[in-house]
Amino acid sequence: MSDKHVVYLDAAATTPCSSDVMIAMKPYYSEHFGNPSSAHVFGRRAKIAIQDATRHIAKLINCSESELIYTAGATESNNLVVLGSVQPGGNMIISPIDHKSVLASAEEMRSRGVEVRRMRVDSRGRIDVNHLRQLVDSSTGLVSFCYVNSEIGTYQSITSVRQALGNSDALIHVDASQALGKLPIDVRRHGIDFASFSAHKIGGPKGVGVLYARAQSMNKLRPITFGGGQSALRSGTLPTPLIVGFGAAAKLISEQDLRSSWKSAAKKRSMILEMFSKQGIPYQINSPSNYCVPHILNLSIPGVRSETLMSCLSNVCVSSGSACNAQDLAPSHVITGLGYSKNRAECAIRISFPYDIDNIELHAAVEEIVNALSSLIALTQE
């Protein structure tokens, strides 16, 4: 593999902007630079572009355009819901293996007098719906969970969660940032109140996301920022180029055949595991074989810390978990949350890739990983 060519296997962290997205955004950085809140012609052009992009996003998840609130990304969307939905004296229910933006904001709500309850998950990362059913009571204001876990790829049954709530009035929030392009998302059919998305997970630009807020539930959220009132829950000048890019990325995803892309990713996952096995690399799979998107593969290599492996890879990008935890020296809360040991968590690597990555390129990247592991394992046995 050429030293100048690096193979990127960290698509769960972010994806590059597609060429179509870049082309769509460019005019709104230059000739169509108007503020979409302005009444003049430049403002109207920007507003029309935002409306067009919003239609594509709304169509992708099956909601009305008025139910979408633009944010800086899924982290802000998650915070808007968690910080704005439950009053002191009430309780919220979260999953212990979800994104830090939910976990940290839930801890903030605990300090404000909200009880935070954690639903159990099994060794695959699936929500224990029977335990969830026991946690829900008349004071439960919110149930929040990830549709697709960013570290191990496990996906949840939204329908099962909804059924577990019974007649509760609790709001349902789904962090769906890892699900776009992998699983179909129909917020109306699933009965979701709020859902968070980020553009950069689907070939769109960084710095823009969207919060879906069901029309009947939007007034149950309190804004956490104040200003010009550009939307119901969030003030600030809308970033026209980024929103246009999000819309272009959403349009591309809507034209994708999810079934065939899933099959393609599954074949690539199998190829990776086969290469590990052929070279005699011992591994423990943290990503389950069922209820898991094939685009994310999490493995622990006994005796080899993930940071050590990554330092040996010159031409391949993998990660030890969520990019948001990269500066945290503690082992992954997701792997330990599944009931695995701290040592197993410290040896976990995440290989994540787009379904259409070139097979030859992927093979060469995995070959470098396997060779590095072989050398590291040999050192530990000396």
VENVENZI-V824995 format. One record per residue. PHI is phi in degrees with one decimal (999 if undefined). PSI is psi in whole degrees, -180 to 180 (* if undefined). BURIAL is I if it has 24 or more other C-alpha atoms within 12 Angstrom, else O. Layout:
BEGIN
PHI:PSI:BURIAL / PHI:PSI:BURIAL
END
This chain:
BEGIN
999:134:O / -65.3:143:O / -63.0:-25:O / -85.4:-12:O / -108.2:113:O / -104.3:130:O / -92.4:126:I / -94.9:112:I / -121.1:48:I / -136.8:42:I / -66.6:-20:I / -71.4:-23:I / -78.5:-47:I / -169.0:166:I / -129.0:155:I / -73.6:151:I / -65.4:133:I / -71.4:160:I / -62.2:-37:O / -63.3:-38:O / -66.2:-44:I / -61.0:-43:I / -63.4:-42:O / -64.4:-37:I / -76.8:-34:I / -50.9:-47:O / -60.8:-25:O / -87.2:1:I / -96.4:-13:O / -126.3:-90:O / -71.9:-28:O / -108.3:59:I / -92.8:6:I / -61.5:156:I / -77.0:123:I / -64.0:-11:I / -88.9:-8:I / -79.1:146:O / -84.0:-14:O / -78.2:-180:O / -62.9:-38:O / -64.4:-40:O / -66.4:-40:O / -65.4:-38:O / -62.8:-43:I / -65.2:-42:I / -63.0:-41:I / -63.3:-40:I / -63.5:-41:I / -65.8:-42:I / -62.1:-40:I / -65.0:-44:I / -63.1:-40:I / -62.6:-36:I / -60.7:-41:I / -65.1:-42:I / -68.3:-44:I / -62.3:-40:I / -64.5:-37:I / -63.6:-37:I / -110.5:4:I / 63.3:65:I / -142.3:174:I / -85.7:155:O / -63.0:-31:I / -71.5:-11:I / -93.0:6:I / -107.7:130:I / -121.0:121:I / -77.0:139:I / -133.4:-175:I / -84.5:-5:I / 152.7:180:I / -63.3:-32:I / -60.1:-47:I / -66.2:-41:I / -59.6:-44:I / -61.2:-43:I / -64.0:-40:I / -56.0:-42:I / -74.6:-52:I / -65.6:-41:I / -80.1:-17:I / -115.0:7:I / -111.5:-21:I / -123.9:132:I / -85.3:151:I / -52.1:139:O / 100.3:-20:O / -93.0:-174:I / -136.9:155:I / -127.5:155:I / -119.7:128:I / -128.3:168:I / -96.4:136:I / -70.9:-11:I / -109.2:17:I / -88.0:-178:I / -63.7:147:I / -59.8:-27:I / -65.7:-28:I / -82.8:-47:I / -61.7:-45:I / -69.4:-40:I / -70.6:-30:I / -65.8:-39:I / -64.1:-36:I / -62.8:-41:O / -67.2:-32:I / -60.5:-40:I / -68.7:-17:O / -97.6:6:O / 101.2:12:O / -97.4:132:I / -78.8:130:I / -108.4:120:I / -109.8:143:I / -114.1:122:I / -75.9:149:I / -79.3:151:I / -126.0:156:I / -88.9:-173:I / -68.8:-10:I / -95.9:-7:I / 89.4:9:I / -84.7:140:I / -65.1:134:I / -81.2:97:I / -67.5:-28:I / -66.9:-41:O / -66.9:-40:O / -58.8:-43:I / -59.3:-35:I / -73.2:-28:O / -77.8:-28:I / -74.9:133:I / -143.0:-172:O / -68.7:-15:O / -96.7:0:I / -74.2:120:I / -99.4:-25:I / -151.3:140:I / -123.1:120:I / -123.6:136:I / -159.7:160:I / -83.1:138:I / -70.4:-49:I / -124.3:124:I / -71.8:132:I / -73.2:-19:I / -97.5:-38:I / -115.5:-12:I / 86.2:-2:I / -61.0:137:I / -114.9:152:I / -101.8:159:I / -91.3:104:I / -63.1:-37:I / -61.2:-42:I / -65.6:-39:O / -64.1:-45:I / -59.0:-44:I / -65.7:-35:O / -65.3:-24:I / -77.9:-15:I / 57.4:-127:O / -93.1:13:O / -63.7:149:O / -90.5:7:O / -59.2:141:I / -81.4:146:I / -107.8:124:I / -117.3:131:I / -120.7:123:I / -82.4:104:I / -107.7:21:I / -63.4:-29:I / -92.0:-3:I / -92.0:-29:I / -57.8:133:I / 84.5:-6:I / -118.8:-42:I / -129.1:148:I / -68.7:142:I / -127.6:119:I / -128.3:95:I / -64.8:-30:I / -73.6:-47:I / -63.1:-36:O / -82.0:-8:I / 67.7:36:I / -83.0:139:I / -87.1:-43:I / -138.6:144:I / -145.4:140:I / -109.5:141:I / -141.7:153:I / -128.7:138:I / -68.2:-35:I / -73.6:-4:I / -84.6:-11:I / -127.9:30:I / 85.0:13:I / -99.2:-177:I / -79.4:155:I / -75.9:154:I / 95.5:5:I / -141.4:139:I / -145.3:-174:I / -146.3:145:I / -110.1:120:I / -83.0:127:I / -128.3:112:I / -55.2:138:I / -52.3:-42:O / -74.0:-15:O / -108.3:-12:I / -59.5:-37:I / -74.6:-3:O / -88.7:-6:I / -98.5:146:I / -106.7:134:O / -64.6:150:I / -112.0:-4:O / -131.7:154:O / -135.6:150:O / 173.4:-126:O / -77.3:-6:O / 68.2:39:O / -63.6:-26:O / -140.1:173:I / -61.7:-33:I / -120.0:-6:I / -147.0:128:I / -98.3:163:O / 126.9:150:O / -63.4:129:I / -70.2:134:I / -82.5:89:I / -51.4:-50:I / -59.9:-40:I / -68.2:-40:I / -66.5:-40:I / -59.9:-42:I / -64.1:-41:I / -61.1:-45:I / -62.3:-41:I / -65.0:-41:I / -66.1:-40:I / -63.3:-39:I / -62.9:-42:I / -63.8:-41:I / -65.5:-38:I / -65.9:-24:I / -88.8:-3:O / -84.0:142:O / -86.4:101:O / -61.8:-35:O / -65.6:-45:O / -72.2:-36:O / -68.4:-34:I / -62.4:-46:I / -62.2:-40:O / -64.0:-44:I / -65.6:-37:I / -63.7:-39:I / -64.5:-39:O / -68.0:-39:I / -60.0:-45:I / -62.7:-39:O / -63.4:-41:I / -61.1:-48:I / -65.7:-36:I / -65.2:-40:O / -66.3:-39:I / -62.0:-45:I / -66.7:-42:O / -62.8:-32:O / -90.0:5:O / 70.4:26:O / -80.8:119:I / -72.7:136:O / -149.3:157:I / -119.8:126:I / -85.6:121:I / -93.1:-20:I / -87.1:124:I / -68.1:157:I / -77.1:-26:I / -112.7:155:O / 56.4:42:O / -142.8:135:I / -72.2:137:I / -74.2:-10:I / -74.3:-13:I / -122.4:122:I / -126.4:117:I / -113.0:124:I / -129.2:147:I / -111.8:133:I / -106.4:105:I / -53.2:129:I / 87.1:-7:I / -121.6:110:I / -69.4:144:I / -60.2:-39:I / -63.3:-36:I / -65.3:-44:O / -62.4:-47:I / -62.9:-32:I / -69.3:-17:O / -94.4:-5:O / -99.5:110:I / -86.2:-30:O / -122.8:15:I / -136.0:136:I / -107.7:114:I / -127.9:180:I / -138.4:171:I / -100.0:6:I / 153.2:-153:I / -62.1:138:I / -61.8:-27:O / -70.6:-15:I / -104.7:7:O / -62.1:-29:O / -90.2:-2:O / -93.3:122:O / -78.7:-11:O / -69.9:149:O / -63.4:157:I / -53.2:126:I / -69.0:-20:I / -73.1:-50:I / -65.1:-45:I / -68.0:-30:I / -66.8:-19:I / -81.2:-7:I / 101.0:5:O / -85.5:163:I / -73.4:162:O / -60.8:-39:O / -63.4:-42:O / -63.7:-39:I / -66.0:-38:I / -70.6:-18:I / -104.3:14:I / -89.1:136:I / -123.5:147:I / -112.9:124:I / -108.8:115:I / -130.9:141:I / -151.4:154:I / -73.7:151:I / -60.9:-27:I / -100.3:18:I / -61.1:142:I / -63.3:132:O / -61.9:-40:O / -65.6:-42:O / -63.3:-45:O / -63.7:-42:I / -60.4:-44:I / -64.5:-38:I / -67.2:-45:I / -66.5:-34:I / -61.3:-41:I / -65.1:-41:I / -61.6:-47:I / -61.9:-43:I / -63.6:-41:O / -64.3:-42:I / -65.1:-40:I / -59.0:-43:I / -67.2:-42:O / -67.3:-40:I / -65.9:-39:I / -62.0:-38:O / -64.2:-38:O / -71.1:-20:O / -94.3:-5:O / -73.6:*:O
END
